[in-house]
């Protein structure tokens, strides 16, 4: 299973991409809190954050596995 397939299973879709940045965004119909997961390709870092608020984001194991799969696909 690819990282994108794993993210889609968690209701995240590809949202934005440049040569330096790739972002998945949550697409929860039942929840208005949007979450972004940004991968900074040149720095080999990622950030998980709520788009409209400053609270911490809880990451469950399937989402962590999707993040790790994306990192693996980038060859980090």
mmCIF file of the N, C-alpha and C atoms, coordinates in Angstrom:
data_MODEL
# 
_entry.id   MODEL 
# 
loop_
_atom_site.group_PDB 
_atom_site.id 
_atom_site.type_symbol 
_atom_site.label_atom_id 
_atom_site.label_alt_id 
_atom_site.label_comp_id 
_atom_site.label_asym_id 
_atom_site.label_entity_id 
_atom_site.label_seq_id 
_atom_site.pdbx_PDB_ins_code 
_atom_site.Cartn_x 
_atom_site.Cartn_y 
_atom_site.Cartn_z 
_atom_site.occupancy 
_atom_site.B_iso_or_equiv 
_atom_site.pdbx_formal_charge 
_atom_site.auth_seq_id 
_atom_site.auth_comp_id 
_atom_site.auth_asym_id 
_atom_site.auth_atom_id 
_atom_site.pdbx_PDB_model_num 
ATOM 1   N N  . UNK A 1 1  ? 0.843   -1.171 0.000  1.00 0.00 ? 1  UNK A N  1 
ATOM 2   C CA . UNK A 1 1  ? 0.000   0.000  0.000  1.00 0.00 ? 1  UNK A CA 1 
ATOM 3   C C  . UNK A 1 1  ? 0.897   1.246  0.000  1.00 0.00 ? 1  UNK A C  1 
ATOM 4   N N  . UNK A 1 2  ? 0.569   2.228  -0.828 1.00 0.00 ? 2  UNK A N  1 
ATOM 5   C CA . UNK A 1 2  ? 1.366   3.453  -0.906 1.00 0.00 ? 2  UNK A CA 1 
ATOM 6   C C  . UNK A 1 2  ? 0.989   4.414  0.230  1.00 0.00 ? 2  UNK A C  1 
ATOM 7   N N  . UNK A 1 3  ? 1.835   5.406  0.444  1.00 0.00 ? 3  UNK A N  1 
ATOM 8   C CA . UNK A 1 3  ? 1.546   6.425  1.456  1.00 0.00 ? 3  UNK A CA 1 
ATOM 9   C C  . UNK A 1 3  ? 0.243   7.140  1.124  1.00 0.00 ? 3  UNK A C  1 
ATOM 10  N N  . UNK A 1 4  ? 0.038   7.485  -0.131 1.00 0.00 ? 4  UNK A N  1 
ATOM 11  C CA . UNK A 1 4  ? -1.195  8.180  -0.507 1.00 0.00 ? 4  UNK A CA 1 
ATOM 12  C C  . UNK A 1 4  ? -2.426  7.334  -0.190 1.00 0.00 ? 4  UNK A C  1 
ATOM 13  N N  . UNK A 1 5  ? -2.367  6.041  -0.463 1.00 0.00 ? 5  UNK A N  1 
ATOM 14  C CA . UNK A 1 5  ? -3.489  5.154  -0.144 1.00 0.00 ? 5  UNK A CA 1 
ATOM 15  C C  . UNK A 1 5  ? -3.732  5.107  1.364  1.00 0.00 ? 5  UNK A C  1 
ATOM 16  N N  . UNK A 1 6  ? -2.644  5.089  2.133  1.00 0.00 ? 6  UNK A N  1 
ATOM 17  C CA . UNK A 1 6  ? -2.770  5.066  3.587  1.00 0.00 ? 6  UNK A CA 1 
ATOM 18  C C  . UNK A 1 6  ? -3.372  6.374  4.104  1.00 0.00 ? 6  UNK A C  1 
ATOM 19  N N  . UNK A 1 7  ? -2.949  7.497  3.537  1.00 0.00 ? 7  UNK A N  1 
ATOM 20  C CA . UNK A 1 7  ? -3.511  8.790  3.933  1.00 0.00 ? 7  UNK A CA 1 
ATOM 21  C C  . UNK A 1 7  ? -4.986  8.881  3.547  1.00 0.00 ? 7  UNK A C  1 
ATOM 22  N N  . UNK A 1 8  ? -5.320  8.413  2.360  1.00 0.00 ? 8  UNK A N  1 
ATOM 23  C CA . UNK A 1 8  ? -6.734  8.444  1.938  1.00 0.00 ? 8  UNK A CA 1 
ATOM 24  C C  . UNK A 1 8  ? -7.609  7.599  2.860  1.00 0.00 ? 8  UNK A C  1 
ATOM 25  N N  . UNK A 1 9  ? -7.080  6.491  3.353  1.00 0.00 ? 9  UNK A N  1 
ATOM 26  C CA . UNK A 1 9  ? -7.824  5.656  4.292  1.00 0.00 ? 9  UNK A CA 1 
ATOM 27  C C  . UNK A 1 9  ? -8.110  6.394  5.595  1.00 0.00 ? 9  UNK A C  1 
ATOM 28  N N  . UNK A 1 10 ? -7.294  7.396  5.895  1.00 0.00 ? 10 UNK A N  1 
ATOM 29  C CA . UNK A 1 10 ? -7.491  8.221  7.096  1.00 0.00 ? 10 UNK A CA 1 
ATOM 30  C C  . UNK A 1 10 ? -8.170  9.546  6.760  1.00 0.00 ? 10 UNK A C  1 
ATOM 31  N N  . UNK A 1 11 ? -8.761  9.648  5.569  1.00 0.00 ? 11 UNK A N  1 
ATOM 32  C CA . UNK A 1 11 ? -9.489  10.843 5.108  1.00 0.00 ? 11 UNK A CA 1 
ATOM 33  C C  . UNK A 1 11 ? -8.586  12.051 4.865  1.00 0.00 ? 11 UNK A C  1 
ATOM 34  N N  . UNK A 1 12 ? -7.346  11.807 4.441  1.00 0.00 ? 12 UNK A N  1 
ATOM 35  C CA . UNK A 1 12 ? -6.443  12.879 4.021  1.00 0.00 ? 12 UNK A CA 1 
ATOM 36  C C  . UNK A 1 12 ? -6.281  12.795 2.509  1.00 0.00 ? 12 UNK A C  1 
ATOM 37  N N  . UNK A 1 13 ? -6.211  13.940 1.865  1.00 0.00 ? 13 UNK A N  1 
ATOM 38  C CA . UNK A 1 13 ? -6.019  13.992 0.416  1.00 0.00 ? 13 UNK A CA 1 
ATOM 39  C C  . UNK A 1 13 ? -4.828  14.883 0.092  1.00 0.00 ? 13 UNK A C  1 
ATOM 40  N N  . UNK A 1 14 ? -4.139  14.625 -1.038 1.00 0.00 ? 14 UNK A N  1 
ATOM 41  C CA . UNK A 1 14 ? -3.087  15.550 -1.462 1.00 0.00 ? 14 UNK A CA 1 
ATOM 42  C C  . UNK A 1 14 ? -3.698  16.936 -1.658 1.00 0.00 ? 14 UNK A C  1 
ATOM 43  N N  . UNK A 1 15 ? -3.028  17.947 -1.129 1.00 0.00 ? 15 UNK A N  1 
ATOM 44  C CA . UNK A 1 15 ? -3.592  19.291 -1.127 1.00 0.00 ? 15 UNK A CA 1 
ATOM 45  C C  . UNK A 1 15 ? -2.735  20.295 -1.892 1.00 0.00 ? 15 UNK A C  1 
ATOM 46  N N  . UNK A 1 16 ? -1.417  20.213 -1.742 1.00 0.00 ? 16 UNK A N  1 
ATOM 47  C CA . UNK A 1 16 ? -0.535  21.227 -2.308 1.00 0.00 ? 16 UNK A CA 1 
ATOM 48  C C  . UNK A 1 16 ? 0.840   20.610 -2.511 1.00 0.00 ? 16 UNK A C  1 
ATOM 49  N N  . UNK A 1 17 ? 1.485   20.987 -3.637 1.00 0.00 ? 17 UNK A N  1 
ATOM 50  C CA . UNK A 1 17 ? 2.826   20.461 -3.875 1.00 0.00 ? 17 UNK A CA 1 
ATOM 51  C C  . UNK A 1 17 ? 3.673   21.458 -4.637 1.00 0.00 ? 17 UNK A C  1 
ATOM 52  N N  . UNK A 1 18 ? 4.919   21.585 -4.199 1.00 0.00 ? 18 UNK A N  1 
ATOM 53  C CA . UNK A 1 18 ? 5.959   22.322 -4.902 1.00 0.00 ? 18 UNK A CA 1 
ATOM 54  C C  . UNK A 1 18 ? 7.193   21.412 -4.897 1.00 0.00 ? 18 UNK A C  1 
ATOM 55  N N  . UNK A 1 19 ? 8.269   21.795 -5.547 1.00 0.00 ? 19 UNK A N  1 
ATOM 56  C CA . UNK A 1 19 ? 9.468   20.956 -5.456 1.00 0.00 ? 19 UNK A CA 1 
ATOM 57  C C  . UNK A 1 19 ? 9.987   20.797 -4.023 1.00 0.00 ? 19 UNK A C  1 
ATOM 58  N N  . UNK A 1 20 ? 9.716   21.771 -3.149 1.00 0.00 ? 20 UNK A N  1 
ATOM 59  C CA . UNK A 1 20 ? 10.239  21.736 -1.785 1.00 0.00 ? 20 UNK A CA 1 
ATOM 60  C C  . UNK A 1 20 ? 9.230   21.276 -0.737 1.00 0.00 ? 20 UNK A C  1 
ATOM 61  N N  . UNK A 1 21 ? 7.943   21.226 -1.087 1.00 0.00 ? 21 UNK A N  1 
ATOM 62  C CA . UNK A 1 21 ? 6.904   21.010 -0.080 1.00 0.00 ? 21 UNK A CA 1 
ATOM 63  C C  . UNK A 1 21 ? 5.787   20.134 -0.634 1.00 0.00 ? 21 UNK A C  1 
ATOM 64  N N  . UNK A 1 22 ? 5.275   19.244 0.221  1.00 0.00 ? 22 UNK A N  1 
ATOM 65  C CA . UNK A 1 22 ? 4.092   18.459 -0.133 1.00 0.00 ? 22 UNK A CA 1 
ATOM 66  C C  . UNK A 1 22 ? 3.167   18.440 1.078  1.00 0.00 ? 22 UNK A C  1 
ATOM 67  N N  . UNK A 1 23 ? 1.874   18.703 0.852  1.00 0.00 ? 23 UNK A N  1 
ATOM 68  C CA . UNK A 1 23 ? 0.915   18.793 1.953  1.00 0.00 ? 23 UNK A CA 1 
ATOM 69  C C  . UNK A 1 23 ? -0.284  17.889 1.695  1.00 0.00 ? 23 UNK A C  1 
ATOM 70  N N  . UNK A 1 24 ? -0.613  17.093 2.699  1.00 0.00 ? 24 UNK A N  1 
ATOM 71  C CA . UNK A 1 24 ? -1.885  16.381 2.744  1.00 0.00 ? 24 UNK A CA 1 
ATOM 72  C C  . UNK A 1 24 ? -2.811  17.179 3.655  1.00 0.00 ? 24 UNK A C  1 
ATOM 73  N N  . UNK A 1 25 ? -4.112  17.176 3.343  1.00 0.00 ? 25 UNK A N  1 
ATOM 74  C CA . UNK A 1 25 ? -5.076  17.845 4.207  1.00 0.00 ? 25 UNK A CA 1 
ATOM 75  C C  . UNK A 1 25 ? -6.209  16.887 4.530  1.00 0.00 ? 25 UNK A C  1 
ATOM 76  N N  . UNK A 1 26 ? -6.674  16.966 5.773  1.00 0.00 ? 26 UNK A N  1 
ATOM 77  C CA . UNK A 1 26 ? -7.811  16.137 6.174  1.00 0.00 ? 26 UNK A CA 1 
ATOM 78  C C  . UNK A 1 26 ? -9.052  16.604 5.437  1.00 0.00 ? 26 UNK A C  1 
ATOM 79  N N  . UNK A 1 27 ? -9.924  15.670 5.173  1.00 0.00 ? 27 UNK A N  1 
ATOM 80  C CA . UNK A 1 27 ? -11.177 15.976 4.498  1.00 0.00 ? 27 UNK A CA 1 
ATOM 81  C C  . UNK A 1 27 ? -12.290 15.255 5.241  1.00 0.00 ? 27 UNK A C  1 
ATOM 82  N N  . UNK A 1 28 ? -12.536 15.727 6.456  1.00 0.00 ? 28 UNK A N  1 
ATOM 83  C CA . UNK A 1 28 ? -13.555 15.118 7.307  1.00 0.00 ? 28 UNK A CA 1 
ATOM 84  C C  . UNK A 1 28 ? -14.868 15.832 7.084  1.00 0.00 ? 28 UNK A C  1 
ATOM 85  N N  . UNK A 1 29 ? -15.851 15.149 6.562  1.00 0.00 ? 29 UNK A N  1 
ATOM 86  C CA . UNK A 1 29 ? -17.166 15.760 6.387  1.00 0.00 ? 29 UNK A CA 1 
ATOM 87  C C  . UNK A 1 29 ? -17.852 15.958 7.731  1.00 0.00 ? 29 UNK A C  1 
ATOM 88  N N  . UNK A 1 30 ? -17.534 15.117 8.690  1.00 0.00 ? 30 UNK A N  1 
ATOM 89  C CA . UNK A 1 30 ? -18.186 15.186 9.986  1.00 0.00 ? 30 UNK A CA 1 
ATOM 90  C C  . UNK A 1 30 ? -17.485 16.140 10.953 1.00 0.00 ? 30 UNK A C  1 
ATOM 91  N N  . UNK A 1 31 ? -16.367 16.686 10.568 1.00 0.00 ? 31 UNK A N  1 
ATOM 92  C CA . UNK A 1 31 ? -15.552 17.486 11.474 1.00 0.00 ? 31 UNK A CA 1 
ATOM 93  C C  . UNK A 1 31 ? -15.051 18.726 10.742 1.00 0.00 ? 31 UNK A C  1 
ATOM 94  N N  . UNK A 1 32 ? -15.196 19.880 11.350 1.00 0.00 ? 32 UNK A N  1 
ATOM 95  C CA . UNK A 1 32 ? -14.761 21.111 10.687 1.00 0.00 ? 32 UNK A CA 1 
ATOM 96  C C  . UNK A 1 32 ? -13.289 21.424 10.940 1.00 0.00 ? 32 UNK A C  1 
ATOM 97  N N  . UNK A 1 33 ? -12.635 20.677 11.828 1.00 0.00 ? 33 UNK A N  1 
ATOM 98  C CA . UNK A 1 33 ? -11.223 20.919 12.122 1.00 0.00 ? 33 UNK A CA 1 
ATOM 99  C C  . UNK A 1 33 ? -10.348 20.311 11.041 1.00 0.00 ? 33 UNK A C  1 
ATOM 100 N N  . UNK A 1 34 ? -9.774  21.166 10.214 1.00 0.00 ? 34 UNK A N  1 
ATOM 101 C CA . UNK A 1 34 ? -8.884  20.663 9.163  1.00 0.00 ? 34 UNK A CA 1 
ATOM 102 C C  . UNK A 1 34 ? -7.484  20.469 9.731  1.00 0.00 ? 34 UNK A C  1 
ATOM 103 N N  . UNK A 1 35 ? -6.861  19.380 9.346  1.00 0.00 ? 35 UNK A N  1 
ATOM 104 C CA . UNK A 1 35 ? -5.488  19.082 9.756  1.00 0.00 ? 35 UNK A CA 1 
ATOM 105 C C  . UNK A 1 35 ? -4.645  18.987 8.495  1.00 0.00 ? 35 UNK A C  1 
ATOM 106 N N  . UNK A 1 36 ? -3.475  19.612 8.524  1.00 0.00 ? 36 UNK A N  1 
ATOM 107 C CA . UNK A 1 36 ? -2.510  19.499 7.434  1.00 0.00 ? 36 UNK A CA 1 
ATOM 108 C C  . UNK A 1 36 ? -1.288  18.739 7.921  1.00 0.00 ? 36 UNK A C  1 
ATOM 109 N N  . UNK A 1 37 ? -0.713  17.965 7.013  1.00 0.00 ? 37 UNK A N  1 
ATOM 110 C CA . UNK A 1 37 ? 0.569   17.309 7.253  1.00 0.00 ? 37 UNK A CA 1 
ATOM 111 C C  . UNK A 1 37 ? 1.485   17.768 6.132  1.00 0.00 ? 37 UNK A C  1 
ATOM 112 N N  . UNK A 1 38 ? 2.467   18.570 6.494  1.00 0.00 ? 38 UNK A N  1 
ATOM 113 C CA . UNK A 1 38 ? 3.383   19.166 5.519  1.00 0.00 ? 38 UNK A CA 1 
ATOM 114 C C  . UNK A 1 38 ? 4.722   18.447 5.571  1.00 0.00 ? 38 UNK A C  1 
ATOM 115 N N  . UNK A 1 39 ? 5.214   18.045 4.405  1.00 0.00 ? 39 UNK A N  1 
ATOM 116 C CA . UNK A 1 39 ? 6.521   17.415 4.283  1.00 0.00 ? 39 UNK A CA 1 
ATOM 117 C C  . UNK A 1 39 ? 7.450   18.408 3.599  1.00 0.00 ? 39 UNK A C  1 
ATOM 118 N N  . UNK A 1 40 ? 8.487   18.832 4.317  1.00 0.00 ? 40 UNK A N  1 
ATOM 119 C CA . UNK A 1 40 ? 9.484   19.763 3.785  1.00 0.00 ? 40 UNK A CA 1 
ATOM 120 C C  . UNK A 1 40 ? 10.614  18.932 3.190  1.00 0.00 ? 40 UNK A C  1 
ATOM 121 N N  . UNK A 1 41 ? 10.593  18.774 1.883  1.00 0.00 ? 41 UNK A N  1 
ATOM 122 C CA . UNK A 1 41 ? 11.451  17.814 1.202  1.00 0.00 ? 41 UNK A CA 1 
ATOM 123 C C  . UNK A 1 41 ? 12.941  18.118 1.339  1.00 0.00 ? 41 UNK A C  1 
ATOM 124 N N  . UNK A 1 42 ? 13.331  19.377 1.209  1.00 0.00 ? 42 UNK A N  1 
ATOM 125 C CA . UNK A 1 42 ? 14.754  19.707 1.271  1.00 0.00 ? 42 UNK A CA 1 
ATOM 126 C C  . UNK A 1 42 ? 15.309  19.556 2.681  1.00 0.00 ? 42 UNK A C  1 
ATOM 127 N N  . UNK A 1 43 ? 14.502  19.902 3.680  1.00 0.00 ? 43 UNK A N  1 
ATOM 128 C CA . UNK A 1 43 ? 14.944  19.820 5.070  1.00 0.00 ? 43 UNK A CA 1 
ATOM 129 C C  . UNK A 1 43 ? 14.734  18.444 5.677  1.00 0.00 ? 43 UNK A C  1 
ATOM 130 N N  . UNK A 1 44 ? 13.963  17.586 4.981  1.00 0.00 ? 44 UNK A N  1 
ATOM 131 C CA . UNK A 1 44 ? 13.631  16.249 5.469  1.00 0.00 ? 44 UNK A CA 1 
ATOM 132 C C  . UNK A 1 44 ? 12.940  16.320 6.834  1.00 0.00 ? 44 UNK A C  1 
ATOM 133 N N  . UNK A 1 45 ? 11.930  17.186 6.896  1.00 0.00 ? 45 UNK A N  1 
ATOM 134 C CA . UNK A 1 45 ? 11.145  17.366 8.114  1.00 0.00 ? 45 UNK A CA 1 
ATOM 135 C C  . UNK A 1 45 ? 9.672   17.323 7.754  1.00 0.00 ? 45 UNK A C  1 
ATOM 136 N N  . UNK A 1 46 ? 8.823   17.106 8.766  1.00 0.00 ? 46 UNK A N  1 
ATOM 137 C CA . UNK A 1 46 ? 7.384   17.186 8.542  1.00 0.00 ? 46 UNK A CA 1 
ATOM 138 C C  . UNK A 1 46 ? 6.737   17.890 9.724  1.00 0.00 ? 46 UNK A C  1 
ATOM 139 N N  . UNK A 1 47 ? 5.558   18.425 9.488  1.00 0.00 ? 47 UNK A N  1 
ATOM 140 C CA . UNK A 1 47 ? 4.811   19.158 10.500 1.00 0.00 ? 47 UNK A CA 1 
ATOM 141 C C  . UNK A 1 47 ? 3.342   18.760 10.398 1.00 0.00 ? 47 UNK A C  1 
ATOM 142 N N  . UNK A 1 48 ? 2.728   18.463 11.528 1.00 0.00 ? 48 UNK A N  1 
ATOM 143 C CA . UNK A 1 48 ? 1.303   18.137 11.596 1.00 0.00 ? 48 UNK A CA 1 
ATOM 144 C C  . UNK A 1 48 ? 0.638   19.239 12.402 1.00 0.00 ? 48 UNK A C  1 
ATOM 145 N N  . UNK A 1 49 ? -0.408  19.865 11.846 1.00 0.00 ? 49 UNK A N  1 
ATOM 146 C CA . UNK A 1 49 ? -1.010  20.999 12.545 1.00 0.00 ? 49 UNK A CA 1 
ATOM 147 C C  . UNK A 1 49 ? -2.471  21.188 12.138 1.00 0.00 ? 49 UNK A C  1 
ATOM 148 N N  . UNK A 1 50 ? -3.232  21.772 13.061 1.00 0.00 ? 50 UNK A N  1 
ATOM 149 C CA . UNK A 1 50 ? -4.587  22.212 12.741 1.00 0.00 ? 50 UNK A CA 1 
ATOM 150 C C  . UNK A 1 50 ? -4.486  23.484 11.919 1.00 0.00 ? 50 UNK A C  1 
ATOM 151 N N  . UNK A 1 51 ? -5.299  23.621 10.911 1.00 0.00 ? 51 UNK A N  1 
ATOM 152 C CA . UNK A 1 51 ? -5.265  24.789 10.040 1.00 0.00 ? 51 UNK A CA 1 
ATOM 153 C C  . UNK A 1 51 ? -5.803  26.027 10.760 1.00 0.00 ? 51 UNK A C  1 
ATOM 154 N N  . UNK A 1 52 ? -6.863  25.854 11.562 1.00 0.00 ? 52 UNK A N  1 
ATOM 155 C CA . UNK A 1 52 ? -7.559  27.013 12.126 1.00 0.00 ? 52 UNK A CA 1 
ATOM 156 C C  . UNK A 1 52 ? -7.433  27.171 13.634 1.00 0.00 ? 52 UNK A C  1 
ATOM 157 N N  . UNK A 1 53 ? -6.593  26.396 14.279 1.00 0.00 ? 53 UNK A N  1 
ATOM 158 C CA . UNK A 1 53 ? -6.420  26.562 15.732 1.00 0.00 ? 53 UNK A CA 1 
ATOM 159 C C  . UNK A 1 53 ? -5.044  26.088 16.167 1.00 0.00 ? 53 UNK A C  1 
ATOM 160 N N  . UNK A 1 54 ? -4.680  26.396 17.406 1.00 0.00 ? 54 UNK A N  1 
ATOM 161 C CA . UNK A 1 54 ? -3.328  26.142 17.901 1.00 0.00 ? 54 UNK A CA 1 
ATOM 162 C C  . UNK A 1 54 ? -3.199  24.937 18.827 1.00 0.00 ? 54 UNK A C  1 
ATOM 163 N N  . UNK A 1 55 ? -4.211  24.114 18.917 1.00 0.00 ? 55 UNK A N  1 
ATOM 164 C CA . UNK A 1 55 ? -4.160  22.954 19.798 1.00 0.00 ? 55 UNK A CA 1 
ATOM 165 C C  . UNK A 1 55 ? -3.230  21.884 19.234 1.00 0.00 ? 55 UNK A C  1 
ATOM 166 N N  . UNK A 1 56 ? -2.693  21.020 20.109 1.00 0.00 ? 56 UNK A N  1 
ATOM 167 C CA . UNK A 1 56 ? -1.886  19.905 19.613 1.00 0.00 ? 56 UNK A CA 1 
ATOM 168 C C  . UNK A 1 56 ? -2.740  18.912 18.840 1.00 0.00 ? 56 UNK A C  1 
ATOM 169 N N  . UNK A 1 57 ? -2.137  18.248 17.895 1.00 0.00 ? 57 UNK A N  1 
ATOM 170 C CA . UNK A 1 57 ? -2.826  17.259 17.073 1.00 0.00 ? 57 UNK A CA 1 
ATOM 171 C C  . UNK A 1 57 ? -2.481  15.870 17.600 1.00 0.00 ? 57 UNK A C  1 
ATOM 172 N N  . UNK A 1 58 ? -3.508  15.061 17.825 1.00 0.00 ? 58 UNK A N  1 
ATOM 173 C CA . UNK A 1 58 ? -3.282  13.676 18.218 1.00 0.00 ? 58 UNK A CA 1 
ATOM 174 C C  . UNK A 1 58 ? -3.073  12.835 16.957 1.00 0.00 ? 58 UNK A C  1 
ATOM 175 N N  . UNK A 1 59 ? -2.053  11.996 16.998 1.00 0.00 ? 59 UNK A N  1 
ATOM 176 C CA . UNK A 1 59 ? -1.729  11.139 15.856 1.00 0.00 ? 59 UNK A CA 1 
ATOM 177 C C  . UNK A 1 59 ? -1.894  9.692  16.306 1.00 0.00 ? 59 UNK A C  1 
ATOM 178 N N  . UNK A 1 60 ? -2.776  8.950  15.629 1.00 0.00 ? 60 UNK A N  1 
ATOM 179 C CA . UNK A 1 60 ? -2.943  7.539  15.962 1.00 0.00 ? 60 UNK A CA 1 
ATOM 180 C C  . UNK A 1 60 ? -1.942  6.704  15.152 1.00 0.00 ? 60 UNK A C  1 
ATOM 181 N N  . UNK A 1 61 ? -1.868  5.420  15.459 1.00 0.00 ? 61 UNK A N  1 
ATOM 182 C CA . UNK A 1 61 ? -0.880  4.557  14.805 1.00 0.00 ? 61 UNK A CA 1 
ATOM 183 C C  . UNK A 1 61 ? -1.061  4.453  13.294 1.00 0.00 ? 61 UNK A C  1 
ATOM 184 N N  . UNK A 1 62 ? -2.281  4.326  12.745 1.00 0.00 ? 62 UNK A N  1 
ATOM 185 C CA . UNK A 1 62 ? -2.403  4.278  11.290 1.00 0.00 ? 62 UNK A CA 1 
ATOM 186 C C  . UNK A 1 62 ? -1.897  5.559  10.605 1.00 0.00 ? 62 UNK A C  1 
ATOM 187 N N  . UNK A 1 63 ? -2.131  6.711  11.236 1.00 0.00 ? 63 UNK A N  1 
ATOM 188 C CA . UNK A 1 63 ? -1.633  7.959  10.652 1.00 0.00 ? 63 UNK A CA 1 
ATOM 189 C C  . UNK A 1 63 ? -0.109  8.028  10.760 1.00 0.00 ? 63 UNK A C  1 
ATOM 190 N N  . UNK A 1 64 ? 0.436   7.594  11.877 1.00 0.00 ? 64 UNK A N  1 
ATOM 191 C CA . UNK A 1 64 ? 1.894   7.562  12.027 1.00 0.00 ? 64 UNK A CA 1 
ATOM 192 C C  . UNK A 1 64 ? 2.521   6.627  10.995 1.00 0.00 ? 64 UNK A C  1 
ATOM 193 N N  . UNK A 1 65 ? 1.876   5.490  10.736 1.00 0.00 ? 65 UNK A N  1 
ATOM 194 C CA . UNK A 1 65 ? 2.384   4.563  9.722  1.00 0.00 ? 65 UNK A CA 1 
ATOM 195 C C  . UNK A 1 65 ? 2.343   5.194  8.329  1.00 0.00 ? 65 UNK A C  1 
ATOM 196 N N  . UNK A 1 66 ? 1.300   5.982  8.043  1.00 0.00 ? 66 UNK A N  1 
ATOM 197 C CA . UNK A 1 66 ? 1.220   6.681  6.748  1.00 0.00 ? 66 UNK A CA 1 
ATOM 198 C C  . UNK A 1 66 ? 2.333   7.701  6.626  1.00 0.00 ? 66 UNK A C  1 
ATOM 199 N N  . UNK A 1 67 ? 2.592   8.448  7.703  1.00 0.00 ? 67 UNK A N  1 
ATOM 200 C CA . UNK A 1 67 ? 3.686   9.429  7.703  1.00 0.00 ? 67 UNK A CA 1 
ATOM 201 C C  . UNK A 1 67 ? 5.017   8.725  7.469  1.00 0.00 ? 67 UNK A C  1 
ATOM 202 N N  . UNK A 1 68 ? 5.250   7.634  8.192  1.00 0.00 ? 68 UNK A N  1 
ATOM 203 C CA . UNK A 1 68 ? 6.498   6.889  8.019  1.00 0.00 ? 68 UNK A CA 1 
ATOM 204 C C  . UNK A 1 68 ? 6.631   6.316  6.614  1.00 0.00 ? 68 UNK A C  1 
ATOM 205 N N  . UNK A 1 69 ? 5.520   5.875  6.030  1.00 0.00 ? 69 UNK A N  1 
ATOM 206 C CA . UNK A 1 69 ? 5.556   5.359  4.659  1.00 0.00 ? 69 UNK A CA 1 
ATOM 207 C C  . UNK A 1 69 ? 5.923   6.469  3.680  1.00 0.00 ? 69 UNK A C  1 
ATOM 208 N N  . UNK A 1 70 ? 5.371   7.676  3.884  1.00 0.00 ? 70 UNK A N  1 
ATOM 209 C CA . UNK A 1 70 ? 5.706   8.800  3.006  1.00 0.00 ? 70 UNK A CA 1 
ATOM 210 C C  . UNK A 1 70 ? 7.193   9.127  3.116  1.00 0.00 ? 70 UNK A C  1 
ATOM 211 N N  . UNK A 1 71 ? 7.701   9.126  4.331  1.00 0.00 ? 71 UNK A N  1 
ATOM 212 C CA . UNK A 1 71 ? 9.128   9.380  4.548  1.00 0.00 ? 71 UNK A CA 1 
ATOM 213 C C  . UNK A 1 71 ? 9.968   8.310  3.847  1.00 0.00 ? 71 UNK A C  1 
ATOM 214 N N  . UNK A 1 72 ? 9.553   7.064  3.952  1.00 0.00 ? 72 UNK A N  1 
ATOM 215 C CA . UNK A 1 72 ? 10.255  5.972  3.266  1.00 0.00 ? 72 UNK A CA 1 
ATOM 216 C C  . UNK A 1 72 ? 10.229  6.173  1.749  1.00 0.00 ? 72 UNK A C  1 
ATOM 217 N N  . UNK A 1 73 ? 9.069   6.580  1.209  1.00 0.00 ? 73 UNK A N  1 
ATOM 218 C CA . UNK A 1 73 ? 8.956   6.799  -0.244 1.00 0.00 ? 73 UNK A CA 1 
ATOM 219 C C  . UNK A 1 73 ? 9.836   7.960  -0.699 1.00 0.00 ? 73 UNK A C  1 
ATOM 220 N N  . UNK A 1 74 ? 10.073  8.943  0.168  1.00 0.00 ? 74 UNK A N  1 
ATOM 221 C CA . UNK A 1 74 ? 10.972  10.048 -0.177 1.00 0.00 ? 74 UNK A CA 1 
ATOM 222 C C  . UNK A 1 74 ? 12.434  9.630  -0.039 1.00 0.00 ? 74 UNK A C  1 
ATOM 223 N N  . UNK A 1 75 ? 12.698  8.500  0.586  1.00 0.00 ? 75 UNK A N  1 
ATOM 224 C CA . UNK A 1 75 ? 14.067  8.036  0.747  1.00 0.00 ? 75 UNK A CA 1 
ATOM 225 C C  . UNK A 1 75 ? 14.818  8.738  1.848  1.00 0.00 ? 75 UNK A C  1 
ATOM 226 N N  . UNK A 1 76 ? 14.078  9.234  2.810  1.00 0.00 ? 76 UNK A N  1 
ATOM 227 C CA . UNK A 1 76 ? 14.741  9.908  3.945  1.00 0.00 ? 76 UNK A CA 1 
ATOM 228 C C  . UNK A 1 76 ? 15.322  8.881  4.831  1.00 0.00 ? 76 UNK A C  1 
# 
